[in-house]
């Protein structure tokens, strides 16, 4: 009898330990709150399992900032997603979504406060969702195209004129993404992709169909793309979380994966770089088939700074790092 009880208590202990470990792997990954609130267009919450094992969701529930409860069900696979409609239960102006153990609501598995109820996530608008920038990550962003039930990915649309366009990535394609991949994703009218190698002071071009100069395509760097026709492609990837750009001495080609807070034009960018100790005094844009130069302190050619556009800059000082505001 004692052996039986010992075995039973051991199994129960293992169950509770396993449940606790599993709980740490679950995240409120994405949600939509500004919907019609109907069965056809409900509020919803997506759960992500970052752990290596499947988890029984019947032990968990969602609770909002008031008394609304949504008990979960089913099994969520390792690195998988489960979504739960919660018709007209999330406050459009702001709410707190809690993921709890059903048997013990004092155990908080995950929590997201948004809008006027918290700063964990921004308040999504109509047709939008808010979610973690990368599945399970700390940073949250707004998705104009919700990714309900799948990985949090975003899309970048390019407008490439006939000839040369100067562009950069706003989506994260990972470390194995090469010039040949970029050209393929941009479409069959792409002839070549060119980068500037600051360490050598020269251009390197990858021509479609060739194996030469198949360099990595990375966030924060600008590229010349040559096409033999107008194309308007879109590519998808993870949300770009790039926080800074390395700026070598001399010329470099850069781009920004997102809009910069408090910086809308060339002069503001140069002043911000100077403020961070990076002595960039010149920035060059490619527009209408020609270079347009803005010098710091000048009123001339103070063009807008936009995500996904490439720029030449010249650093007159030592190599430095520019933290993206």
Secondary structure, 3 states (H helix, E strand, C coil): CHHHHHHHHHHHHHHHHHHHHHHCCEEEEEEECCCCCCCCCCCEEEEEECCCCCEEHHHEEEECCCCCEEECCCEECCCCEEEEECCCCCCCCEEEEEEEECCEEEEEEEEEEEECCCCCECCCCCCCEEEECCCCCCCEEEECCCCCCCCCEEEEECCECCEEEEECCCEECCCCCEHHHHHHHHCCCEEEEEEEECCCCEEEEEECCCCCCCCECCCCECEEEEECCCECCEEEEEECCCCEEEECCEEEEEECCCCCCCCCEHHHHHHHHHHCCCCEEEEEEEECCEEEEEECCCCCCCCECCCCEEEEEEECCCCEEEECC
